[in-house]
Amino acid sequence: MNNPFIIAEIGINHNGDIIIAEELIDMAIRCGADAVKFQKRTIDLCYTKEFLDSPRDSPWGKTQREQKMGLEFEKKEYDEIDKYCKGRIDWFASAFDIDALAFINQYDPPYYKVPHQFKDHRIMGALIGVRKKHTFISTATNETEVGTILKLMSCPHTILFCPADYSHNKHFWGKYICADEDLHMIKMLDLMKKWDRVGFSCHSYSILPPILAVTLGAVAVEVHITLDRAMYGTDQACSFEEDGLRRIVRECRRIKEIMG
């Protein structure tokens, strides 16, 4: 049994602040994570104009557009991230649309991630496949979409069991945070019967699910991280502060010793 590959998902928990992003990178390094991951979106491709014009109070304004734009890093920030991580920890990003994927490609990341919310699976699979980099493919319950991507790819990959229910409504990507009783981790074993490399994408509150996933045989674990769960943001509540991340890394790596 090998040690699991542990991804510290920063995502949008930086709240548009590069200093917070760097603090989260430092935290991931201190805790022993293997990589940090961000999220990249082209706002006008991911959301409709009607949705972006709708009201939403946030630190950046009164509309959904202002909130989404406030959370989005651009080239200046990613140049800094690339420089800050170099020689210290690997970084990559989930691309939520084709333009976002082209943007991330300029940094030649060591890994790619296909998020479960992405819809154009054939295009995504083809574009990532030519890069020949290890790709993490997140799935909820739709194995057909995973199969479609894999047919177009000839690169190393890991399937991440993602238990979050999601809606196909283009405005709303559904219940992102899962209580432990909604995880149905037994389904991950079904994926392991079909694919060689299966991991776990965690969207729960406690450290037990990622540890259980590794015990069941997950080769990779992705967990969201935050400086403070009370910070503004939809992902903060299902993210782990430093003590939680440290415990996850430590216990997941101990499983190899225990199993022998």
Beta strands, then each sheet from edge to edge (+ up, - down):
strand 1: 5-11
strand 2: 35-40
strand 3: 55-58
strand 4: 61-63
strand 5: 90-95
strand 6: 111-114
strand 7: 134-139
strand 8: 157-161
strand 9: 198-201
strand 10: 220-224
sheet 1: 5+ 2+ 1+ 10+ 9+ 8+ 7+ 6+
sheet 2: 3+ 4-
end
